[in-house]
Amino acid sequence: MPEPVGAEAEIAAATVRPGQSVRVWGAWCTVRSVRSERYASGGLAVVIGLDDGPGLRMDAPEPLLVRDGVRPTAAGDPVVAS
């Protein structure tokens, strides 16, 4: 049975929440954790922990494509750079 696919939206990295899926490196990955850090220059960075692969560290306003309610990409699936 096919899985339900959540609606996709482009949002700022600072608004990503655990449980959402983000589109990175050509695949959907589930967000496990989100925390913020201050740059030495005073700007805000967001560190996003993923279910598979390295985490993401990005500027808070940088856009990410997200969706809710989907299973993460299975381990071993090819990841294609987009």
Secondary structure, DSSP 8 states (H G I E B T S, - for coil): -------EEEEEGGG--TT-EEEETTEEEEEEEEEEEE-TTS-EEEEEEESSS--EEEETT-EEEEESS-----TT------
